[in-house]
Amino acid sequence: MNLVSRFTPWLLVATGAFLLTVVGCKSDETPTNGGGGVVPITDDLFPTTVGHKFTFDGFATAPNSGATIPDPSNSYKTVWTILANGVPSPIGGTATVIVDSTTGPFGPGGFVVTVSRNLLVRKDSVGDFFFIQTIGPFKRAFGIPVGTNASDTLISVAVSRPSQGAGATGQQWTAYDQTFTGSGSVPVRLEIFGQIQAAETIGDSSGTSTMYNTYRSRTWRKITVGGTVVQNDATTSLIWLAKDIGPIQVRIVEDTENLGHWRTLKSKNF
């Protein structure tokens, strides 16, 4: 298996429509740093146990518009399977491989197809985890050279950091911060932030009214071009994580090149 050639990012944190479309959050959801000191979350919010399998219901959203893609046969399904740990990463170090197999009306005329890809996640010693993802669309949008190797457009982003606590006893973190040279030699800065916003109890989609105590983690971006902020507080992902289980609900925001996804856990094999 060629893990590098099959790699497709889990979260596309940058889009080709920064100046046209802003996906944000309500004002009362805007994260602020906690003022009472950080209380780390010590629970394991995403065990990377080989063989664990998650099956999600949900739906896809269209690139650019975010409109729900019609699915008259209710075909949408995603299966995440943790395949292996300690696999060499294309940007150095090692990662856990999660196979994402998603079925839905993604073919011509809404034809139902299944698309499989590998997701790469790195988990550190304190339980924070990072997904390897592409900023290729961001670079193309601003005329930034994309290079010739996979590592030229791949970055590691801290998607959730339990070590930083949650809500009023937590704080936001900087997941990525880099300035590039774009078209016309204009500096373009990409910043990605994250925060575990709150504890929430949510249900799965199994039909059994199973409820889970979760933490809601959010990432968002800020784009500055030539000293002017052109996009701010734009949500890139939301993930609800349960102790000793992992993701119960996932929102991956669409971009101009890729579908978005809403996924809710239906079943698991552990």
C-alpha positions in Angstrom: 0.0 0.0 0.0 1.4 3.4 -1.0 0.2 5.5 1.9 1.6 8.8 0.5 0.1 8.5 -3.0 -3.3 7.5 -1.5 -3.3 10.3 1.1 -6.1 12.7 1.0 -6.5 15.3 3.8 -9.2 14.9 6.4 -9.7 18.6 6.8 -9.1 21.1 4.0 -8.3 24.1 6.1 -8.0 26.5 3.2 -10.3 27.2 0.3 -10.0 28.9 -3.1 -12.7 31.4 -2.2 -11.3 33.3 0.7 -12.4 36.6 -0.7 -15.9 35.4 -1.7 -17.1 33.0 0.9 -16.6 33.1 4.6 -17.8 30.2 6.8 -18.0 31.6 10.3 -19.7 31.0 13.6 -22.3 32.9 15.6 -20.9 35.7 17.8 -21.7 33.8 21.0 -19.6 30.9 19.8 -16.4 33.0 19.2 -13.8 31.5 21.5 -12.0 33.6 24.1 -9.1 32.6 26.3 -10.1 31.3 29.7 -9.4 33.6 32.6 -9.3 31.2 35.5 -6.3 29.1 34.7 -6.1 26.0 32.5 -7.5 22.7 33.8 -6.3 20.0 31.4 -8.6 17.3 30.3 -6.9 14.0 31.2 -9.4 11.7 29.5 -8.3 9.9 26.4 -10.6 11.5 23.8 -9.4 9.6 20.8 -7.8 6.2 21.4 -5.8 5.2 18.3 -6.4 1.5 18.8 -5.8 -0.6 15.6 -9.0 -2.3 14.5 -11.4 0.2 16.0 -14.1 1.0 13.5 -16.6 3.8 13.5 -19.7 3.9 11.2 -21.3 7.3 10.6 -24.6 8.5 9.1 -24.8 12.0 7.7 -24.8 14.0 4.5 -22.5 16.0 2.2 -22.4 19.6 1.4 -21.5 21.2 -1.9 -18.3 23.0 -2.6 -18.6 26.8 -2.4 -22.3 27.0 -1.5 -22.4 24.6 1.4 -25.9 23.4 0.2 -26.9 19.9 1.2 -26.3 17.5 -1.7 -29.5 15.6 -2.5 -29.4 11.9 -1.4 -32.9 10.5 -2.3 -31.8 6.9 -1.5 -30.2 7.8 1.8 -27.0 6.2 0.7 -24.6 8.4 2.7 -22.3 6.4 5.0 -18.8 6.8 6.3 -16.6 4.1 7.9 -13.4 5.0 9.7 -11.1 2.1 10.5 -7.9 2.6 12.4 -5.4 0.7 10.3 -1.9 1.1 11.7 0.2 3.1 14.1 3.8 4.2 13.6 3.6 4.7 9.9 6.1 7.0 8.3 4.6 10.4 7.5 5.3 12.3 4.3 6.3 15.4 6.4 8.5 13.5 8.8 8.0 11.4 11.9 5.2 8.8 12.2 1.5 8.8 12.2 -1.6 6.7 12.7 -3.5 5.7 9.5 -7.2 5.9 9.5 -9.0 4.5 6.4 -12.0 6.7 5.5 -14.5 5.0 3.2 -17.4 7.2 2.3 -20.4 6.2 0.2 -22.8 8.8 -1.2 -24.3 10.4 -4.3 -21.0 11.9 -5.5 -20.9 10.5 -9.0 -22.3 12.1 -12.2 -26.0 12.8 -11.9 -25.9 11.8 -8.2 -24.8 8.3 -8.9 -23.8 6.5 -5.7 -20.1 5.8 -5.4 -17.7 4.9 -2.6 -14.5 6.8 -2.2 -11.7 5.6 0.1 -8.7 7.6 1.4 -6.2 7.5 4.1 -6.2 10.0 6.9 -3.0 10.6 8.9 -3.2 11.6 12.6 -0.4 12.1 15.1 -1.2 11.9 18.8 1.3 13.1 21.4 2.1 12.0 24.9 -0.5 14.3 26.6 -3.3 13.2 24.3 -3.4 16.2 21.9 -3.8 15.1 18.3 -2.8 16.6 15.0 -4.1 15.8 11.5 -1.8 16.1 8.4 -3.7 18.1 5.8 -3.2 20.1 2.7 -3.0 23.8 2.1 -2.7 23.4 -1.7 -6.0 25.2 -2.4 -4.9 28.1 -0.2 -1.6 28.4 -2.0 -3.2 28.2 -5.4 -5.7 30.9 -4.5 -3.0 33.4 -3.6 -0.4 32.5 -6.2 1.9 30.9 -3.7 4.2 28.3 -5.3 3.1 24.8 -4.4 6.3 23.0 -5.1 6.7 19.5 -6.6 6.6 17.2 -3.5 3.7 16.2 -1.2 5.4 17.8 1.7 5.3 21.2 -0.1 1.5 21.5 0.6 1.1 19.3 3.7 1.0 20.7 7.2 0.3 19.3 10.7 -2.6 21.0 12.4 -3.5 20.6 16.1 -7.2 19.7 15.7 -7.9 19.0 19.4 -5.7 19.7 22.4 -7.2 18.3 25.7 -4.1 19.5 27.5 -5.4 23.1 26.9 -8.7 22.4 28.8 -12.2 23.4 27.8 -14.5 26.4 28.0 -13.8 28.8 30.9 -11.0 26.7 32.3 -9.4 26.2 28.9 -7.7 28.4 26.3 -7.4 28.6 22.6 -4.2 27.5 20.8 -2.4 28.5 17.6 -2.6 25.4 15.4 -0.6 26.9 12.5 0.9 30.3 11.6 3.0 30.9 8.5 3.5 33.8 6.1 4.1 33.1 2.4 4.9 35.3 -0.6 2.0 35.4 -3.0 1.3 37.0 -6.4 3.0 40.4 -6.9 5.3 39.6 -4.0 2.5 40.3 -1.5 2.9 38.7 1.9 0.0 36.2 2.7 -0.3 35.0 6.3 -2.4 31.9 7.2 -3.3 31.4 10.9 -5.3 28.5 12.2 -6.6 28.4 15.8 -8.4 25.9 17.9 -10.2 25.5 21.1 -12.2 22.9 23.0 -15.2 25.1 23.5 -17.5 23.2 25.8 -18.7 19.9 27.2 -21.9 18.7 25.5 -24.2 15.7 25.7 -25.2 14.5 22.3 -27.0 11.5 20.8 -25.8 9.1 18.1 -27.8 8.0 15.1 -28.3 4.4 16.1 -32.0 4.9 16.9 -31.5 3.6 20.4 -31.3 7.1 22.0 -27.7 6.4 23.1 -26.2 9.6 24.6 -22.6 10.5 25.0 -20.8 13.0 27.1 -18.5 14.8 24.7 -16.2 17.8 24.3 -16.8 20.0 21.3 -13.5 21.1 19.6 -13.4 23.7 16.9 -10.7 25.0 14.5 -10.9 28.2 12.5 -8.7 30.3 10.3 -7.6 33.9 9.7 -6.1 35.1 6.4 -4.1 38.4 6.1 -3.0 39.7 2.7 -0.6 42.6 2.6 -1.5 43.6 6.1 -5.2 43.5 5.5 -7.4 40.8 7.1 -9.5 39.2 4.3 -11.0 36.4 6.3 -11.4 35.9 10.0 -13.0 33.5 12.4 -13.9 31.1 9.6 -14.8 27.6 10.9 -12.8 24.8 9.3 -13.9 21.9 11.5 -16.0 20.8 14.5 -15.5 17.5 16.3 -17.3 16.1 19.3 -15.1 13.7 21.3 -16.1 11.1 24.0 -13.9 9.6 26.6 -12.3 6.3 25.6 -14.2 6.3 22.3 -13.3 9.2 20.0 -15.4 11.1 17.5 -19.2 11.0 18.0 -20.0 13.8 15.6 -17.8 15.5 13.0 -18.3 18.6 10.8 -15.8 19.1 7.9 -16.4 22.4 6.2 -16.5 22.4 2.4 -14.2 24.4 0.2 -14.3 25.3 -3.5 -12.7 22.0 -4.5 -14.0 19.5 -2.0 -17.3 18.4 -0.4 -18.1 19.2 3.2 -19.5 16.5 5.5 -21.8 16.2 8.6 -21.2 12.9 10.3 -22.9 11.4 13.3 -21.9 8.1 14.9 -24.2 5.2 14.1 -22.2 2.3 15.4 -18.8 1.1 16.5 -17.1 -2.3 16.9 -15.8 -1.9 20.4 
